[in-house]
Every structure is written in structure tokens, then in C-alpha cells.
Amino acid sequence: MAKIYWAGQSCFQISVSNSKDHSAEIVIDPYDEDTGLKLPNLSADILLVTHDHHDHNNIKGVKGTPFLVSGPGEYEVKGVFIHGIPSFHDDKEGKEKGLNTIYVIEAEDMKFCHLGDLGQKQLTDEQLEKIDGIDVLMVPVGGEFIIDASSAQKIIGQIEPKIVIPMHYALPKLKMKLDEVSKFLKAMGKPSIVPQDKLAVKASALPKEGAMEIVILQP
């Protein structure tokens, strides 16, 4: 069983256990305190950074001696397979905000995808080939610096994951001006979802094809 925790902004900790010998703590996009948020106590075996902005790259804020991945490529660490896919932080091929790495993580017979600070209004065919068969999708929805609710809805339609976790939206202490998650939920036709502290998920209990679930996590 994989356990997914959200620390706010785009920061997640995913705990996986492929077997007795292969368990791993994966942390994605830790932020610094300039965001207005306080990073919780996180420890990692694997640390993924989608791009080099202060609200995603606080490597020193994570304990342990993690294997660091900060760009495209294929990696295998502690029985976890990671594929970093190049993408853009804006809809102008990176000319305004630069590059972003999408991560596909394979563990426990499931595929997790973290879109980072994606700014493209839609994914290319080449990207979609590599982002195939996703079970759990972490998608930014707050607009302004990244895709907004309607673009997120289109990209979810392209990927067709089984579970969607929105991220990178307005929070009480966050200094950035982002849209509320309610705007995304309204766009998806699911205006009221009860937030939960963590998501525990296993391959045998995923939603059936066509029955996509939206999960709101609280930081």
C-alpha cells in the first residue's frame, strides 16, 4: 500500500513498499519559507525537484541523504522506477518561465504522475506517450503561474487517471495569489469533497475504468 501526504503547494511525500526489502520515502518539490508556509518534518530516500524555483527546490529542508533527481531521464532507486519528462512552465515553449519536469513514478504495481509547475495548456502526443496508464495524478490548478482550472480539466481528460489530487492552489498563509481549489472542483462538477489527511492506495482497490475519483488532501 502506498501512502500519499500533501505538505501544501506542490510538495508531496509518498511512502511505498514494493517488498520487505524495498521500501522508500519519496519527497517531491519541497518549498522554502518565503512562500509563507512552513515545511513539515520530511525525510526522503528519493527527492524529486521539478524545477529550480524557491517554492519547489528546498533540498536542504529534507532530512536524510536522498537520491536527488532534478531533471528529465530514467532512474531506478530502491525498487522504484522514475521517468522525468521535459515540459514547459508556460504556454510559450518555456520562453517566459523556463522548463519543468513531469515525473512518472512506478511502484507497487501503480503509476503516479506529478505534473510540477506545468504551464502548457495541453500535453503533446510525445509527452502523452510517456504519461500512459496513470493511476494517481497530482495536478496544479491555481492559475497565475501555472495552468488554471479549465486547462487542468483538459489535461486530466488527456491523461485519464483513476485518481486526481489537485495541488498548487490558494492556502491561508501562502503569499502567492492563486485560485481557490473550489474553482477547480466546480469545473470538474464535484463542488463538495471532504478533505482527508492522507491517501492510502493499493493497486487492487483503485477506481474502475471510467470512475475517476478526485481526492482533496489537507496539508
C-alpha positions as CSV (number, residue, x, y, z in Angstrom):
1,M,0.0,0.0,0.0
2,A,1.3,3.5,-0.9
3,K,0.6,6.4,1.4
4,I,0.4,9.9,0.0
5,Y,0.7,13.0,2.1
6,W,0.5,16.6,0.9
7,A,2.6,19.3,2.6
8,G,1.0,22.2,0.6
9,Q,1.9,23.9,-2.6
10,S,3.3,21.1,-4.8
11,C,5.1,19.2,-2.1
12,F,4.2,15.6,-1.5
13,Q,5.6,12.7,0.4
14,I,4.8,9.2,-1.0
15,S,5.7,6.2,1.1
16,V,5.9,3.0,-0.9
17,S,6.8,-0.6,-0.1
18,N,7.4,-2.9,-3.0
19,S,8.5,-5.8,-0.8
20,K,10.1,-6.4,2.5
21,D,13.5,-5.4,1.1
22,H,12.3,-2.4,-0.9
23,S,10.5,0.4,0.9
24,A,11.1,4.1,0.0
25,E,10.1,7.5,1.1
26,I,9.7,9.8,-1.9
27,V,9.5,13.6,-1.5
28,I,8.6,15.9,-4.4
29,D,9.1,19.7,-4.6
30,P,9.9,20.9,-1.1
31,Y,9.3,24.7,-0.7
32,D,11.1,27.3,1.4
33,E,9.6,29.6,4.0
34,D,9.5,32.6,1.6
35,T,6.2,31.0,0.4
36,G,4.6,31.8,3.8
37,L,4.2,28.1,4.5
38,K,6.3,26.1,7.0
39,L,7.7,22.9,5.5
40,P,6.9,19.9,7.8
41,N,9.5,17.5,9.0
42,L,10.2,15.4,5.9
43,S,12.8,12.6,5.4
44,A,13.4,11.0,2.0
45,D,15.2,8.2,0.2
46,I,14.4,9.8,-3.1
47,L,13.9,13.5,-3.7
48,L,12.4,14.9,-6.9
49,V,12.6,18.5,-7.9
50,T,10.5,19.6,-10.9
51,H,12.3,23.0,-11.5
52,D,14.6,25.4,-9.8
53,H,12.2,27.9,-8.1
54,H,12.2,28.6,-4.4
55,D,8.7,27.1,-3.8
56,H,9.9,23.8,-5.3
57,N,13.6,23.3,-4.7
58,N,14.3,23.5,-0.9
59,I,16.6,20.4,-1.0
60,K,18.2,21.3,2.4
61,G,14.8,21.3,4.1
62,V,14.5,17.5,3.6
63,K,16.3,15.1,6.0
64,G,18.3,12.0,5.2
65,T,20.7,11.5,2.3
66,P,18.2,11.2,-0.6
67,F,18.9,10.2,-4.2
68,L,18.3,13.6,-6.0
69,V,16.5,13.8,-9.3
70,S,16.2,17.3,-10.8
71,G,15.5,16.8,-14.5
72,P,14.5,14.5,-17.3
73,G,15.8,11.0,-17.6
74,E,15.1,7.4,-16.3
75,Y,16.2,6.3,-12.9
76,E,15.7,3.2,-10.7
77,V,16.2,3.6,-6.9
78,K,15.2,1.1,-4.2
79,G,12.9,-0.7,-6.5
80,V,11.2,2.5,-7.6
81,F,11.3,3.4,-11.3
82,I,11.2,7.2,-12.1
83,H,10.8,8.8,-15.5
84,G,11.4,12.5,-15.8
85,I,9.7,14.0,-18.8
86,P,10.6,17.5,-20.2
87,S,7.8,20.1,-20.3
88,F,7.3,23.9,-20.1
89,H,6.4,26.2,-17.2
90,D,4.4,28.4,-19.6
91,D,2.4,28.0,-22.8
92,K,5.2,29.6,-24.9
93,E,7.7,26.8,-25.0
94,G,9.5,28.0,-21.9
95,K,10.3,31.5,-23.2
96,E,8.7,33.2,-20.2
97,K,9.1,30.9,-17.2
98,G,11.5,28.2,-18.4
99,L,11.4,24.4,-18.2
100,N,9.6,22.0,-15.9
101,T,10.0,18.2,-15.4
102,I,6.9,16.0,-15.2
103,Y,7.6,12.8,-13.1
104,V,6.1,9.4,-13.6
105,I,6.8,7.1,-10.6
106,E,6.2,3.4,-10.8
107,A,6.0,1.4,-7.5
108,E,3.7,-1.2,-6.0
109,D,2.2,-2.0,-9.4
110,M,0.9,1.5,-9.8
111,K,1.9,4.6,-11.7
112,F,1.9,8.0,-10.0
113,C,2.4,11.3,-12.0
114,H,3.4,14.7,-10.6
115,L,3.0,17.5,-13.2
116,G,5.1,20.1,-11.3
117,D,4.5,23.7,-12.4
118,L,3.1,22.8,-15.8
119,G,2.1,25.8,-17.8
120,Q,1.2,24.1,-21.1
121,K,-2.5,24.2,-21.8
122,Q,-2.3,20.8,-23.3
123,L,0.3,17.9,-23.4
124,T,1.9,16.9,-26.7
125,D,1.5,13.5,-28.2
126,E,5.1,12.7,-27.3
127,Q,4.5,13.6,-23.7
128,L,1.3,11.6,-23.5
129,E,3.1,8.5,-24.9
130,K,5.3,8.6,-21.8
131,I,2.5,9.5,-19.4
132,D,0.4,6.5,-20.1
133,G,-1.7,4.3,-17.7
134,I,-1.5,6.7,-14.8
135,D,-3.3,5.7,-11.6
136,V,-2.7,8.8,-9.4
137,L,-2.3,12.2,-10.9
138,M,-1.0,15.3,-8.9
139,V,-2.1,18.3,-11.0
140,P,-1.6,22.1,-10.4
141,V,-4.9,24.0,-10.6
142,G,-4.2,27.5,-9.2
143,G,-3.6,29.5,-12.4
144,E,-1.4,32.7,-12.5
145,F,2.0,30.9,-12.7
146,I,0.7,27.6,-14.0
147,I,-2.4,26.0,-15.6
148,D,-5.8,27.1,-14.3
149,A,-8.9,25.0,-13.5
150,S,-10.1,24.8,-17.1
151,S,-6.7,23.8,-18.5
152,A,-6.3,21.3,-15.7
153,Q,-9.6,19.8,-16.6
154,K,-8.4,19.4,-20.3
155,I,-5.1,17.8,-19.3
156,I,-6.9,15.4,-16.9
157,G,-9.1,14.4,-19.9
158,Q,-5.9,13.8,-21.9
159,I,-4.3,11.6,-19.2
160,E,-7.4,9.8,-17.9
161,P,-6.0,8.9,-14.5
162,K,-8.0,6.9,-11.9
163,I,-7.4,9.3,-9.0
164,V,-6.7,13.1,-9.2
165,I,-5.1,15.1,-6.4
166,P,-5.2,18.9,-7.1
167,M,-2.2,21.0,-5.8
168,H,-0.6,24.4,-6.1
169,Y,-3.7,26.5,-5.2
170,A,-4.6,29.2,-2.6
171,L,-3.9,28.3,1.1
172,P,-4.4,30.6,4.1
173,K,-0.7,31.6,4.7
174,L,0.5,31.2,1.2
175,K,2.0,34.5,-0.1
176,M,1.3,33.8,-3.7
177,K,-2.1,34.8,-5.2
178,L,-3.6,31.6,-6.6
179,D,-7.1,30.5,-7.3
180,E,-9.1,28.5,-4.7
181,V,-9.4,24.8,-5.2
182,S,-13.2,25.3,-5.3
183,K,-12.8,26.8,-8.8
184,F,-11.3,23.5,-10.0
185,L,-13.9,21.4,-8.2
186,K,-16.7,23.4,-9.8
187,A,-15.1,22.9,-13.3
188,M,-14.9,19.2,-12.6
189,G,-18.6,19.1,-11.5
190,K,-17.6,18.0,-7.9
191,P,-18.3,21.1,-5.8
192,S,-18.1,19.4,-2.4
193,I,-15.4,16.9,-1.5
194,V,-14.4,16.2,2.1
195,P,-10.6,16.8,2.6
196,Q,-8.6,14.0,4.1
197,D,-5.2,13.9,5.9
198,K,-3.6,11.3,3.6
199,L,-4.5,8.9,0.8
200,A,-3.7,5.2,1.2
201,V,-4.0,3.4,-2.1
202,K,-3.2,-0.1,-3.5
203,A,-3.4,-1.4,-7.0
204,S,-6.2,-3.9,-6.2
205,A,-8.5,-1.2,-4.8
206,L,-8.2,1.5,-7.5
207,P,-11.3,3.0,-9.0
208,K,-12.6,1.1,-12.0
209,E,-12.0,2.4,-15.5
210,G,-14.1,5.4,-16.2
211,A,-14.9,6.0,-12.5
212,M,-12.3,8.7,-11.8
213,E,-12.1,9.9,-8.2
214,I,-10.9,13.4,-7.0
215,V,-9.2,13.5,-3.6
216,I,-8.6,16.7,-1.7
217,L,-5.7,16.4,0.8
218,Q,-5.1,18.8,3.7
219,P,-1.6,20.0,4.4
